[in-house]
Amino acid sequence: MTLPCRLYLITPPALDDLAGFGRQLAKALEGGDVAALQIRLKDVPDDVIKAAVEALAPIAQARDVALILNDRPDLAARLPVDGVHVGQGDMAYRDARKLMGERMVGVTCHDSRHLAMEAAEAGADYVAFGAFFPTSTKEAPTTAEPDILTIWQETMEVPCVAIGGITAANAAPLATAGADFLAVSAGVWAHPQGPDAAVAALNAAIAEGLAAR
């Protein structure tokens, strides 16, 4: 049975040691349920992104973890990924969809139900709201409140992702509020007990949150 709220991992902002990160990823996936991994590498050459996809795709896909590329539908269409994620400043959803065909396209919607409804009605596979907490991974232009997840869950069928500063310590209320996925980066890779312990703790927090939903 698939849980109604699952983990969505995001890579660190830089992957200087791909082989080392591959081992970290494999270790993280031993910690418990993970739905997806997003490769998010900003301002790097195409061949660096391509190398990351080629190194990480076998690890993720062998464990039924969807591999999503951030920002670059033009590259994603040519690589062995399961989908792409676009922000409001990236390629328009409709253009991303043309390139990706049946593969997944998710859209950043910040703290805006209006943007999310536009994306959902256009056919997006999921919408992402955030940031819910302060984050050091990227600069967050907006702050979202948990009730946006509740309202979305009650009115729309398209899944929603909560993102921004999520850790095992603050994840449960977002699962309770209605998130279908929790996107986590530093909360896993910077965990003092390692990424497998982080994934286990996040899954425990999700279970706690779902019990209160």
C-alpha positions, 0 to 999 in steps of 0.5 A: 500500500502506498502511503498518502504522504511520502518523501521526495528527496532533493540533491544537495546544490552541488555534487562534486563527488558523484560516486560518493553521493551515489553511495550516500543516496543508496544509504538514504534509500535503505532508511525507508520509503522514498517516492522521488529524487530530484536532481537540482544543480543550478548554473552548471554545464549540461555535461555535469547534469548529464553525468549526474543523471547517468550516475544516479538513475540506476540507483534510484530506479532500481528502488522504484524511486522516480528521478526528476530533473529540476529546471531543464525540460530541454535536457530532461527530454533527452535523458533517462529521467521520469520527469521534470520540475519547473519553477515560475521563472523557468520554461512555461508548463505548456512548453515543458509538457510538449517536450516531456510527453507522458513523463511527469511535469511538476510546477513550483507555485510558491504560496499561491493557490491561483498559480497551483490551480492554473498549473493543475488545470493545464495538466501538471502532475503535481504542484509544489508549495513553499517555503514552509520553514527557513531554508539554506538550500536556496533563496525562498521568495515566499513563505507558505502556511500549512493551511494551503495544503489543507485547502488544496487537499480538500478541493483538488485531486492533483498531488501537492508537494511541501518544500522548504526547510523540512526536517524530521522535527517539523515534518509531521504537521505538514503531513497532517495538513495534507501534503502528498509529498514532503520535499527534503534536501539538507534535512537528509544530507546534513543529518548528523546520524547519516541519510539513512537515519534521516529518512527513517526519522522523516518516515516516522514523522510522516506516520505520526502526522498521518495518524493525526490527519 
